[in-house]
C-alpha cells in the first residue's frame, strides 16, 4: 500500500512538474516570440527588415516558430469541411507560410552576403529541417486530395489565366515531389531531399573557407608589373589585415585574383594563384568537396529514378523552356565548334607572342589573362586603366538607374534612414513616372570574407496583390567589387560594370512585377528564362548612347570620349572565344553530371576530365567552374541549369537587336512591350510571353553575330 501511495504521489508530482515545465516552456516561447523582431510587424519605412534590431540568435527560434505556424495553416486547409474550391484550397495554400517565407528570404539574403559562425550554424541546422518541412506539405495525401479535386474541374471554374497558372503550379508541385509514389518511396525521397539540403550547405561552407584561407604574399614590387595603384593599395591593406608588416597580399576573391593574373610578369606566381583558385575544394583537407559532390550526384540520380525519370536533368528540364536534355545539347553543339576554334586561334596568337618575348616554356592557362591584356594594348591601343576612372562604382550604379528611367520611367532616391546588414550597403526607394512607390532596392557592392563569391540578386519581399492589397517588392543586388582604398574610390573594369547592369536587370525583374500571387511574381520563372532580363541589360551598358549618360571621369566629370568607347568595345569583343568556351565547358560538365543514368559513385576528378575530353577542351582553358567550386550546381539552384545563361543569351541578343535596329536604343514602344513581358513574372509560359513581345519565336542569328561566330 505504502509503495503504491508513494508511486502515486511521485506520479502526481512528476505530472505537476511536467505541466509546470510545459507552462514555463509555453511562456518562454511566447516571450521569445514577443521579443523576436523577426516575428513582429515591421513598422519601418516601406516594411524593410529592422536589421538594427535583429540579432543572429533570433533566426533559429523564428524559423522554428514559423514552421509550426505553417503546419497549423496547412492543417486548417485540410480540416476545412467545405467542398474544396480555388479560394479555400489553392489560394489558401498560396497564402500559407507567409511568416516562414518572410524569415527565409531575410535569412538567406544575409547568409550569402554577410555570414558569421552563428549564421552558418543556423543554416546548417535549418536547411534539412526546411527540406523535410516542405516535403511533408507536398507529399501530404489529404492536402493533395483537395488540390486535385480543384484541378480536375479547372475548366469549369471560370478562372483567370493567372489563377489557372497558379492551380497548375500547385498541382505540379505535388506531382513532381512524388505524391503518387508508394509510401516507402516517398520516405526515401524525403530522406534524399533532407540529405541534399545538408550537403549543399556543407559545399558552400567548404568553398567559402577555401577561398578565404588562400594568401599569395608578395614582397617584390617587380612582381606586380604595371598593376594600377588602387589595386596595389588594396593588396597592401589586405597584407596588413593578414598580419604582414610589409608587402602585398592577393586572395582568391576576383577583384584581387584577376588583376594579379592580368599584370604580374612573374609566371610562377601567376601559376601559384591560378592553381589556388582552380583547386578550391580539391585539397584533400577538411574543406574538400569531392565526397560531397559524389554523394550529391548519386542522390540526385536516385531521386530522378524514384520519380520516374532516366536522369536528374530530365526531371529538372521538364519544367523549363528547354524541356529536354537533348534540346540543351543541341543548342550548345551549334555554338561550341566555332567558339572552340576562335579560342584556339587566340591561344596560338598568345603562344607566339610569348615566344617572341624569349619564353620557351609551353603556354598555359595561367598565362591567358596576361596576354589578353597585352594584345588589347598592342592591337587595339587599349589599356583598361584608361577607362576605369569612367566606371566609378556609384557612377555605374547611376547609369543603371538612368537606363531604368529612360526605358520604364523609374526614379531612385537614396534612403539614409534604413537599417542594413552591413555598413557598405546602400538603399534606394524606387518610384514610377507619377511618383508612386514601386519598391526598395538594396545595393551591396564590395568583396569581403563574410560574403560568398560572384554576384546575385535576392527578393526579400515578393510583389503580390491578393485580396486587393498590393504588396510592393524589396530586392537586393550583391557584388564582389574592389572596395575603395584610402586614396581612390572603387573603379570598375568593363566586365564588372557589365555585372552591375546584369544584376540590376534581375532587380528590375522583381521591382516591375505586377501579378496577383507571390509565387508567380518577379523572378519566379523557369531557370532558363530568369537570366534573360538580366543579360539584356548588359547590352545597354556598353552602347555609345548609354555610355554618354553615365561614363564620366570621377575626377574631371568629363564624358568618356567617343574614340575611347570605340577602342574599348573593339578590345572587349576580343577574347569572346575564351569567354564562351570557359562558360560552355562548365555548362557541358553540369549536363554530363546530371544526365548520368546510374547511381554508381563518381570519381569526381576522373569524371570531369572525361567530360572535358569529350568536347575536346584545350588544356589552356579550364571550365569557368571546376567541380569542387561549382557553387551554381552544388551550392545553389542551377543543377542541370547552368546552360540557362546561353539559352537566355539567345533571347537577350535577339531583343537588343530589335531595339538597335529600330534606330533608337531607348525605343519607348519596345520598352513598353518589354516591361509588360517581364512584369508578368511566372504568370504565363515564358515562350508565350516572348512571342507576344517580339511577335515571333527567338532566333539565334543576333547572338552568333554578336559573338563574331557568324563568319
LOLUM-152415 format. One line per field, with one value per residue (C-alpha): residue number from 1; chain; z, y, x. Coordinates in steps of 0.001 Angstrom, whole numbers, always signed. Layout:
k (NUM	...)
c (A	...)
up (Z	...)
north (Y	...)
east (X	...)
REM end
This chain:
k (1	2	3	4	5	6	7	8	9	10	11	12	13	14	15	16	17	18	19	20	21	22	23	24	25	26	27	28	29	30	31	32	33	34	35	36	37	38	39	40	41	42	43	44	45	46	47	48	49	50	51	52	53	54	55	56	57	58	59	60	61	62	63	64	65	66	67	68	69	70	71	72	73	74	75	76	77	78	79	80	81	82	83	84	85	86	87	88	89	90	91	92	93	94	95	96	97	98	99	100	101	102	103	104	105	106	107	108	109	110	111	112	113	114	115	116	117	118	119	120	121	122	123	124	125	126	127	128	129	130	131	132	133	134	135	136	137	138	139	140	141	142	143	144	145	146	147	148	149	150	151	152	153	154	155	156	157	158	159	160	161	162	163	164	165	166	167	168	169	170	171	172	173	174	175	176	177	178	179	180	181	182	183	184	185	186	187	188	189	190	191	192	193	194	195	196	197	198	199	200	201	202	203	204	205	206	207	208	209	210	211	212	213	214	215	216	217	218	219	220	221	222	223	224	225	226	227	228	229	230	231	232	233	234	235	236	237	238	239	240	241	242	243	244	245	246	247	248	249	250	251	252	253	254	255	256	257	258	259	260	261	262	263	264	265	266	267	268	269	270	271	272	273	274	275	276	277	278	279	280	281	282	283	284	285	286	287	288	289	290	291	292	293	294	295	296	297	298	299	300	301	302	303	304	305	306	307	308	309	310	311	312	313	314	315	316	317	318	319	320	321	322	323	324	325	326	327	328	329	330	331	332	333	334	335	336	337	338	339	340	341	342	343	344	345	346	347	348	349	350	351	352	353	354	355	356	357	358	359	360	361	362	363	364	365	366	367	368	369	370	371	372	373	374	375	376	377	378	379	380	381	382	383	384	385	386	387	388	389	390	391	392	393	394	395	396	397	398	399	400	401	402	403	404	405	406	407	408	409	410	411	412	413	414	415	416	417	418	419	420	421	422	423	424	425	426	427	428	429	430	431	432	433	434	435	436	437	438	439	440	441	442	443	444	445	446	447	448	449	450	451	452	453	454	455	456	457	458	459	460	461	462	463	464	465	466	467	468	469	470	471	472	473	474	475	476	477	478	479	480	481	482	483	484	485	486	487	488	489	490	491	492	493	494	495	496	497	498	499	500	501	502	503	504	505	506	507	508	509	510	511	512	513	514	515	516	517	518	519	520	521	522	523	524	525	526	527	528	529	530	531	532	533	534	535	536	537	538	539	540	541	542	543	544	545	546	547	548	549	550	551	552	553	554	555	556	557	558	559	560	561	562	563	564	565	566	567	568	569	570	571	572	573	574	575	576	577	578	579	580	581	582	583	584	585	586	587	588	589	590	591	592	593	594	595	596	597	598	599	600	601	602	603	604	605	606	607	608	609	610	611	612	613	614	615	616	617	618	619	620	621	622	623	624	625	626	627	628	629	630	631	632	633	634	635	636	637	638	639	640	641	642	643	644	645	646	647	648	649	650	651	652	653	654	655	656	657	658	659	660	661	662	663	664	665	666	667	668	669	670	671	672	673	674	675	676	677	678	679	680	681	682	683	684	685	686	687	688	689	690	691	692	693	694	695	696	697	698	699	700	701	702	703	704	705	706	707	708	709	710	711)
c (A	A	A	A	A	A	A	A	A	A	A	A	A	A	A	A	A	A	A	A	A	A	A	A	A	A	A	A	A	A	A	A	A	A	A	A	A	A	A	A	A	A	A	A	A	A	A	A	A	A	A	A	A	A	A	A	A	A	A	A	A	A	A	A	A	A	A	A	A	A	A	A	A	A	A	A	A	A	A	A	A	A	A	A	A	A	A	A	A	A	A	A	A	A	A	A	A	A	A	A	A	A	A	A	A	A	A	A	A	A	A	A	A	A	A	A	A	A	A	A	A	A	A	A	A	A	A	A	A	A	A	A	A	A	A	A	A	A	A	A	A	A	A	A	A	A	A	A	A	A	A	A	A	A	A	A	A	A	A	A	A	A	A	A	A	A	A	A	A	A	A	A	A	A	A	A	A	A	A	A	A	A	A	A	A	A	A	A	A	A	A	A	A	A	A	A	A	A	A	A	A	A	A	A	A	A	A	A	A	A	A	A	A	A	A	A	A	A	A	A	A	A	A	A	A	A	A	A	A	A	A	A	A	A	A	A	A	A	A	A	A	A	A	A	A	A	A	A	A	A	A	A	A	A	A	A	A	A	A	A	A	A	A	A	A	A	A	A	A	A	A	A	A	A	A	A	A	A	A	A	A	A	A	A	A	A	A	A	A	A	A	A	A	A	A	A	A	A	A	A	A	A	A	A	A	A	A	A	A	A	A	A	A	A	A	A	A	A	A	A	A	A	A	A	A	A	A	A	A	A	A	A	A	A	A	A	A	A	A	A	A	A	A	A	A	A	A	A	A	A	A	A	A	A	A	A	A	A	A	A	A	A	A	A	A	A	A	A	A	A	A	A	A	A	A	A	A	A	A	A	A	A	A	A	A	A	A	A	A	A	A	A	A	A	A	A	A	A	A	A	A	A	A	A	A	A	A	A	A	A	A	A	A	A	A	A	A	A	A	A	A	A	A	A	A	A	A	A	A	A	A	A	A	A	A	A	A	A	A	A	A	A	A	A	A	A	A	A	A	A	A	A	A	A	A	A	A	A	A	A	A	A	A	A	A	A	A	A	A	A	A	A	A	A	A	A	A	A	A	A	A	A	A	A	A	A	A	A	A	A	A	A	A	A	A	A	A	A	A	A	A	A	A	A	A	A	A	A	A	A	A	A	A	A	A	A	A	A	A	A	A	A	A	A	A	A	A	A	A	A	A	A	A	A	A	A	A	A	A	A	A	A	A	A	A	A	A	A	A	A	A	A	A	A	A	A	A	A	A	A	A	A	A	A	A	A	A	A	A	A	A	A	A	A	A	A	A	A	A	A	A	A	A	A	A	A	A	A	A	A	A	A	A	A	A	A	A	A	A	A	A	A	A	A	A	A	A	A	A	A	A	A	A	A	A	A	A	A	A	A	A	A	A	A	A	A	A	A	A	A	A	A	A	A	A	A	A	A	A	A	A	A	A	A	A	A	A	A	A	A	A	A	A	A	A	A	A	A	A	A	A	A	A	A	A	A	A	A	A	A	A	A	A	A	A	A	A	A	A	A	A	A	A	A	A	A	A	A	A	A	A	A	A	A	A	A	A	A	A	A	A	A	A	A	A	A	A	A	A	A	A)
up (+0	+1035	-2130	-4290	-2461	-2849	-6577	-6891	-5082	-7257	-10369	-9335	-8510	-11861	-13718	-11871	-12731	-16368	-16570	-14885	-17360	-20299	-18983	-18440	-21904	-23435	-21610	-22717	-26356	-26130	-24559	-27211	-29921	-28461	-28172	-31538	-34113	-36937	-35650	-35059	-37547	-39128	-38562	-40645	-43792	-46536	-44283	-44662	-42277	-38978	-39305	-36407	-34057	-35465	-33716	-35160	-32422	-33415	-36666	-35349	-32914	-35569	-38074	-35522	-34715	-38396	-39290	-36546	-37701	-41309	-40242	-38411	-41515	-43655	-41138	-41263	-45064	-44714	-41956	-43829	-44017	-47091	-50546	-51999	-54073	-55655	-52815	-49767	-51038	-53766	-52743	-49059	-49804	-51554	-48518	-46027	-44759	-45120	-41900	-42906	-46337	-44701	-42358	-45006	-47506	-44986	-43568	-46868	-48222	-45127	-45073	-48600	-48108	-44505	-42731	-39417	-37194	-35688	-39094	-40513	-37649	-38069	-41816	-41174	-38712	-40521	-44127	-43666	-41405	-44087	-46746	-44561	-43776	-47410	-48315	-45626	-47280	-50901	-50001	-47777	-49326	-47690	-48919	-52406	-52480	-52076	-54644	-57110	-56732	-57758	-60559	-62102	-62555	-63632	-66962	-65290	-62651	-64739	-63521	-64791	-66706	-63648	-61397	-63889	-63814	-60002	-59893	-62447	-60486	-57161	-58739	-60348	-57003	-55562	-58629	-59023	-55308	-55582	-54154	-56440	-55143	-52681	-49051	-48855	-51933	-50591	-47401	-49453	-51497	-48264	-46854	-50077	-50051	-46426	-47088	-50244	-48314	-45707	-48369	-50269	-47112	-46457	-50014	-49609	-46212	-47575	-50592	-48523	-46183	-49086	-50763	-47581	-46489	-49522	-49309	-52066	-50186	-52478	-51248	-54521	-56232	-59607	-59430	-59643	-63056	-64255	-61830	-61130	-57896	-56431	-56802	-55163	-52333	-51754	-51703	-49212	-46923	-47287	-46273	-43139	-42299	-42560	-40192	-42702	-41856	-45458	-48947	-50753	-50234	-53099	-52431	-54465	-54461	-58088	-57529	-56255	-58250	-61732	-61590	-60458	-63475	-65703	-64617	-62851	-65120	-62728	-64414	-61387	-59082	-61673	-61784	-57991	-57553	-60582	-59118	-55754	-57445	-59665	-56777	-54203	-52549	-54036	-51482	-49575	-46360	-44005	-46682	-49585	-51679	-53730	-51399	-51079	-54884	-55255	-52795	-54313	-57840	-56573	-54594	-57479	-59864	-57325	-56787	-60545	-60816	-57922	-59676	-62972	-64943	-66566	-65084	-62979	-65978	-67435	-64153	-63976	-67634	-67995	-66213	-68134	-71584	-72919	-71921	-72614	-72237	-75989	-76695	-74400	-76018	-79448	-78731	-77224	-80061	-82583	-80894	-79444	-82609	-83632	-80068	-79616	-82933	-82053	-78683	-80365	-82753	-79809	-77918	-80872	-81074	-77368	-77607	-80466	-78522	-75522	-77698	-79115	-75528	-75182	-73053	-74362	-71983	-73043	-72901	-70053	-68599	-66034	-68902	-70694	-68996	-69047	-72838	-73464	-71809	-73921	-77201	-76292	-75703	-78858	-81351	-80157	-78312	-75357	-71696	-69309	-66746	-69039	-68845	-65157	-63991	-66061	-64271	-60646	-58908	-57961	-61477	-62998	-60494	-61536	-65168	-64466	-62729	-65729	-68059	-65922	-66112	-69903	-70524	-67751	-66155	-62805	-60313	-57420	-54150	-51595	-48132	-45381	-42501	-43442	-41304	-43330	-42759	-43482	-43300	-47005	-48161	-49963	-50033	-52572	-52863	-56387	-57792	-61171	-63545	-61445	-58196	-56952	-54713	-56619	-54233	-52470	-53683	-51526	-53206	-51565	-53734	-52145	-51577	-48010	-46284	-44947	-48453	-50953	-54340	-57511	-57850	-57306	-56566	-53757	-53270	-49596	-50229	-53357	-55049	-54698	-54987	-53091	-51618	-53129	-51058	-53295	-51647	-53133	-53649	-51752	-53680	-53212	-55569	-54310	-55830	-55100	-56437	-55150	-52140	-52146	-50730	-48701	-51923	-54645	-54999	-56292	-60017	-62085	-65057	-68156	-67008	-63501	-64912	-67053	-63926	-62169	-65072	-65152	-61509	-61764	-64560	-62067	-59650	-62252	-62900	-59241	-58972	-62090	-61197	-61400	-60648	-58015	-56407	-54827	-56033	-59631	-59198	-60246	-60849	-60081	-63655	-65295	-64783	-68476	-68663	-65423	-66873	-69864	-68155	-66535	-69567	-71865	-69619	-70361	-73967	-72915	-70538	-73395	-76004	-77006	-76479	-72944	-72064	-72781	-70000	-67172	-68028	-66639	-65230	-61437	-61115	-64053	-64733	-68461	-70538	-71904	-75384	-78455	-79589	-76254	-76476	-79907	-78719	-75559	-77347	-80030	-77419	-75246	-78230	-78496	-76386	-76996	-77842	-74365	-72584	-74468	-74152	-70413	-69757	-72078	-70691	-67289	-68850	-70514	-67219	-65413	-68037	-68021	-64243	-64366	-67435	-65698	-65561	-62947	-59231	-59009	-57181	-59473	-59219	-59419	-60974	-63429	-64420	-65016	-67102	-69278	-69697	-70957	-73187	-74843	-76057	-76842	-74407	-74823	-71726	-71800	-70702	-67704	-67131	-65588	-62609	-61930	-59971	-56477	-56549	-58859	-56463	-59105	-59315	-55966	-53708	-55461	-57668	-61100	-61196	-64820	-65407	-65967	-69716	-68906	-69465	-73055	-73623	-72252	-74299	-77469	-76149	-74956	-78226	-80227	-78040	-78087	-81852	-82100	-80101	-82084	-85478	-84601	-84699	-81012	-78270	-75838	-78166	-75946	-77739	-77482	-73858	-73053	-74560	-72846	-69470	-69945	-70593	-67503	-65219	-65873	-63801	-63954	-64534	-68162	-70136	-70935	-74606	-74944	-73267	-75588	-78698	-77555	-77085	-80338	-82472	-83232	-81681	-80736	-83344	-82779	-85541	-83409	-80830	-83419	-84961	-81599	-80728	-84154	-84841	-87907	-90162)
north (+0	+2430	+1685	+2246	+5505	+6584	+5785	+7646	+10688	+10595	+10282	+13256	+15261	+14375	+15175	+18502	+19261	+18330	+20592	+23364	+22813	+22885	+26135	+27646	+26470	+27931	+31228	+31190	+30639	+33446	+35734	+34775	+35393	+38739	+39812	+38437	+41270	+38727	+37712	+41197	+43505	+45678	+49257	+50503	+52631	+50518	+47446	+46898	+44430	+46031	+44835	+47119	+45106	+41587	+39538	+36463	+34294	+35402	+33425	+29856	+30344	+32410	+29563	+27047	+29219	+29864	+26156	+25341	+28161	+26953	+23430	+24793	+26725	+23594	+21603	+24245	+23823	+20033	+20192	+22621	+20928	+22915	+21419	+22131	+25314	+27502	+30015	+27719	+25330	+26668	+30310	+29341	+27188	+30164	+32376	+29825	+30027	+33823	+34164	+31382	+32976	+36330	+34896	+32642	+35490	+37725	+34940	+33558	+37052	+37751	+34304	+34779	+38345	+38727	+35400	+34506	+31432	+31746	+32229	+29272	+27023	+28146	+27425	+24012	+23107	+24608	+23522	+19834	+20823	+23121	+20425	+17964	+20560	+21352	+17654	+16953	+19515	+18461	+14786	+15235	+12984	+14800	+18177	+16818	+15259	+18722	+20337	+17501	+17847	+21511	+20662	+18059	+20637	+23519	+24024	+24568	+27062	+30243	+31045	+33882	+32970	+33662	+31583	+28709	+29070	+29058	+25951	+24233	+25098	+23912	+20665	+20135	+20806	+17709	+15516	+16489	+15924	+12295	+12306	+9401	+7183	+4319	+5295	+3657	+5520	+8771	+8269	+7740	+10918	+12868	+11433	+12309	+15901	+16330	+14976	+17075	+20242	+19460	+18612	+21824	+23841	+21880	+22531	+26290	+26399	+24470	+26761	+29947	+28592	+27542	+30937	+32871	+30728	+31435	+34170	+34905	+37111	+39155	+41089	+42155	+45066	+43985	+41008	+43421	+44780	+47710	+46967	+50018	+51844	+51315	+47514	+47651	+49744	+47237	+44410	+46400	+46821	+43113	+42187	+44303	+42673	+39291	+40288	+41132	+44298	+44973	+43665	+42777	+40004	+38646	+36494	+34291	+36980	+38061	+41778	+40536	+37334	+38701	+41803	+39667	+37379	+40444	+42293	+40146	+39346	+36534	+33350	+31149	+33391	+33582	+29796	+29594	+31821	+30241	+26751	+28032	+29240	+26162	+23705	+25171	+22289	+19864	+19866	+16654	+18619	+19303	+21532	+19097	+18906	+15736	+13396	+15970	+16113	+12355	+11921	+14720	+13297	+9850	+11166	+13296	+10339	+8134	+10790	+11062	+7296	+7264	+9963	+8067	+9822	+8379	+11099	+14256	+16603	+15136	+15847	+19471	+20394	+19187	+22376	+24702	+26317	+23767	+20816	+18068	+17458	+16811	+20371	+21776	+19757	+20694	+24431	+24056	+21865	+24565	+27113	+25042	+24286	+27957	+29088	+26459	+27310	+31016	+30205	+28001	+30823	+33209	+30607	+30278	+34048	+34277	+31411	+33164	+36411	+34625	+33072	+36489	+37602	+34845	+32489	+28958	+27173	+25936	+28469	+27585	+28563	+30947	+32957	+33642	+36842	+38337	+38033	+39114	+42400	+42676	+42028	+44566	+47124	+46267	+45512	+47951	+50544	+49877	+49905	+49194	+51512	+54377	+53503	+52544	+56216	+56491	+53492	+54613	+52276	+54914	+56390	+52951	+52430	+55790	+54705	+51651	+53907	+56278	+53354	+52272	+55827	+56055	+52710	+52492	+55951	+54770	+57078	+56158	+58063	+57046	+56262	+57033	+56017	+52339	+49773	+47493	+44217	+45897	+49484	+49461	+48787	+51459	+51518	+53221	+53836	+53212	+55274	+55325	+58273	+59515	+59417	+56300	+53965	+50831	+49130	+49192	+48016	+47331	+47543	+45743	+46338	+45245	+41948	+40763	+37437	+37138	+37211	+34362	+34906	+36172	+38438	+37775	+39191	+38309	+39052	+39917	+40570	+39461	+41596	+40426	+41748	+39379	+40485	+43936	+44595	+45469	+44477	+46182	+44250	+44591	+43316	+43204	+43357	+41861	+42104	+41462	+44653	+46115	+48315	+51928	+52454	+55388	+57141	+56067	+55184	+51806	+51805	+49020	+47081	+46716	+43261	+44467	+47334	+44779	+42698	+45664	+46161	+42388	+42075	+45288	+43577	+40858	+43635	+45228	+41836	+41834	+45530	+45730	+42651	+43159	+39921	+38664	+35778	+35985	+32553	+33741	+37172	+38656	+36133	+33105	+31900	+28888	+28858	+29314	+32465	+34088	+35192	+36928	+40193	+40467	+39676	+42037	+44946	+44221	+45290	+48826	+49103	+49430	+51095	+54508	+56260	+54888	+55491	+59219	+59357	+57916	+57167	+60316	+60675	+60574	+63457	+65760	+64903	+64665	+62192	+59211	+60179	+58548	+57320	+55557	+53952	+52566	+51164	+49727	+47937	+46519	+45387	+43782	+41970	+40279	+37098	+36077	+32577	+32169	+33627	+31349	+28249	+28505	+29130	+26358	+23868	+24357	+24048	+20743	+19496	+20308	+18489	+15487	+15105	+15306	+13148	+10330	+7465	+5174	+5819	+4482	+6761	+9038	+9708	+13490	+14383	+11491	+12310	+15966	+15002	+12633	+15253	+17820	+15261	+14524	+18139	+18414	+21265	+22616	+22395	+26146	+26728	+25196	+25293	+28556	+26424	+23201	+20620	+21329	+25037	+24778	+26582	+27178	+23473	+22055	+25047	+26709	+26126	+25697	+21906	+20867	+24572	+26322	+26201	+28813	+31720	+30618	+29930	+33391	+34903	+33937	+35907	+38925	+39302	+38964	+41577	+44180	+43774	+44782	+47961	+48705	+48049	+50349	+53286	+54112	+52021	+53500	+52898	+53702	+51362	+48393	+49323	+49328	+45863	+44583	+45915	+44143	+40879	+40949	+42397	+39185	+37150	+33461	+34025	+32837	+30438	+32308	+31300	+32710	+35919	+36206	+35624	+38271	+40701	+40025	+38765	+35585	+32867	+33798	+33496	+32612	+34890	+38014	+36029	+34441	+37857	+39492	+36789	+37021	+33370	+34147	+34442)
east (+0	+2715	+4637	+1551	+787	+4407	+4344	+1035	+2470	+5622	+3433	+1295	+4429	+6078	+2871	+2643	+6299	+5746	+2687	+4697	+7566	+5115	+3602	+7045	+8135	+4964	+5541	+9186	+8098	+5554	+8170	+10702	+8118	+7145	+10770	+11919	+11930	+11651	+8215	+6888	+5258	+7930	+6820	+9705	+9831	+8182	+8262	+12014	+13712	+14864	+18461	+19477	+17230	+17582	+20280	+21990	+20447	+16911	+16803	+16654	+13731	+11954	+12323	+11023	+8000	+7229	+7417	+4890	+2632	+2829	+1891	-1166	-2208	-1888	-3913	-6643	-6897	-7096	-9712	-11954	-15370	-16382	-16047	-12565	-12531	-9907	-10265	-10360	-7674	-5371	-5412	-5282	-2225	-602	-1231	+64	+3628	+3884	+5874	+8236	+8816	+9463	+12104	+13686	+14031	+15811	+17971	+19260	+19958	+22062	+23671	+25036	+26246	+27402	+27684	+29315	+29643	+26145	+24535	+26492	+25369	+21773	+21930	+23443	+20687	+17714	+18460	+17486	+14561	+13155	+13609	+11672	+9007	+8238	+8325	+5731	+3471	+3990	+3558	+526	-2169	-5106	-3897	-3246	-6711	-8235	-5906	-6512	-10274	-9993	-7545	-9837	-12597	-10304	-12084	-15460	-14300	-14169	-10643	-8470	-5304	-3195	-5445	-5164	-1373	-1309	-3518	-1301	+1871	+435	-728	+2697	+4388	+2706	+3241	+6917	+7503	+6379	+2854	+1900	+4714	+4196	+4816	+8253	+9471	+8050	+10037	+13166	+12593	+12140	+15356	+17221	+15946	+16962	+20443	+20876	+19995	+22658	+25254	+24567	+25199	+28393	+29597	+29127	+30810	+33804	+34096	+33987	+36663	+38916	+38515	+39297	+42265	+44454	+47081	+49604	+52062	+54323	+57346	+58975	+57197	+58593	+56229	+53287	+54300	+52168	+49381	+47170	+47943	+44464	+44837	+48277	+46874	+44072	+46665	+48772	+45786	+44938	+48511	+48187	+44836	+46555	+49355	+52121	+54015	+55038	+54298	+51086	+48531	+46466	+43422	+41087	+38407	+38043	+38904	+42272	+42824	+42040	+44298	+47218	+46787	+46372	+49507	+52078	+55049	+56049	+54771	+55412	+53404	+50641	+50600	+50536	+47480	+45770	+46183	+44992	+41806	+41388	+41796	+39458	+37657	+40184	+42987	+42199	+41703	+38780	+37178	+37455	+34285	+34868	+32941	+30159	+29782	+29974	+27116	+25009	+25294	+24302	+21335	+20046	+20180	+18392	+15711	+15145	+14705	+12218	+10194	+10174	+12934	+16049	+18251	+18098	+18354	+15153	+13381	+14619	+14223	+10657	+9610	+11992	+11845	+14356	+12099	+14702	+18468	+18603	+17431	+20123	+22899	+21547	+21862	+25329	+26565	+25605	+27848	+30687	+32752	+33056	+33723	+36448	+38134	+38149	+39730	+42375	+43268	+43709	+45752	+48133	+48479	+49350	+51854	+53662	+53733	+55213	+57949	+58824	+59425	+62008	+59916	+60406	+58044	+54611	+51785	+49423	+46058	+47560	+49118	+45829	+44657	+48161	+48397	+44800	+45745	+48910	+47070	+44408	+47146	+49105	+46316	+43666	+45814	+43547	+44507	+41639	+43225	+42285	+38584	+38307	+38156	+34965	+33457	+33482	+31032	+28453	+28569	+27887	+25063	+23594	+23959	+21810	+19281	+19240	+18594	+15632	+14368	+14766	+13071	+10481	+10209	+11625	+13365	+15672	+16019	+18655	+17277	+19769	+17489	+17080	+18980	+21284	+23120	+26469	+27670	+28632	+25073	+23101	+19278	+17002	+13292	+12000	+9114	+7379	+6861	+3915	+5925	+4119	+6169	+7228	+9645	+13007	+16415	+19496	+22910	+25880	+28936	+32220	+34034	+34675	+35428	+31865	+30374	+30170	+31838	+30192	+27169	+23465	+20022	+17612	+13945	+13452	+9772	+7932	+5335	+1740	-1810	-4080	-7396	-6941	-3796	-850	+2443	+5497	+8765	+12040	+15063	+18833	+21805	+25073	+28549	+32219	+33778	+37051	+36391	+37591	+41083	+42353	+43341	+40907	+37224	+36068	+36841	+35319	+36583	+34420	+33286	+32470	+30405	+28545	+27929	+26351	+23919	+23294	+22259	+20278	+18320	+17352	+16413	+14128	+12521	+11482	+10649	+8451	+6431	+2659	+830	-1593	+263	+3753	+4849	+4318	+5882	+9216	+11976	+9775	+10102	+11789	+15556	+16352	+14199	+15371	+18725	+17155	+16039	+19488	+21633	+19760	+20826	+24500	+23903	+22998	+25956	+28456	+26260	+27706	+24343	+24129	+27788	+27385	+24791	+26857	+30522	+32123	+35648	+35416	+37912	+37117	+33472	+34238	+32230	+34153	+35485	+33922	+37341	+37854	+34401	+35249	+38587	+37032	+34213	+36513	+39054	+36386	+34879	+38297	+38616	+34999	+36225	+37692	+34651	+32264	+34437	+35131	+31428	+30203	+32732	+31094	+27621	+28602	+30054	+26802	+24738	+27073	+26777	+23005	+22344	+24220	+21727	+23249	+23670	+27207	+29669	+31674	+35369	+34925	+38286	+38166	+34579	+35430	+38455	+36394	+33660	+36177	+37895	+34539	+34242	+37985	+38556	+42071	+44330	+44958	+41346	+39613	+35834	+34682	+33696	+35504	+33517	+34830	+33924	+30912	+28556	+25895	+25074	+26268	+25675	+22733	+19727	+21349	+21755	+21079	+20504	+23828	+23122	+20433	+22817	+23353	+19653	+18834	+21669	+19795	+16807	+18800	+20775	+17566	+15839	+18599	+18972	+15296	+15972	+19120	+17519	+14629	+17058	+16516	+18113	+15572	+12598	+9565	+7151	+9503	+10284	+6572	+6102	+9260	+8043	+4714	+6576	+8808	+6111	+4152	+6624	+5761	+2041	+2361	+4530	+7798	+7810	+4302	+5443	+8431	+6341	+3842	+6738	+8630	+5770	+7727	+9920	+13518	+16287	+19952	+21291	+21846	+23825	+26121	+26731	+27485	+29994	+31621	+30769	+28630	+31675)
REM end
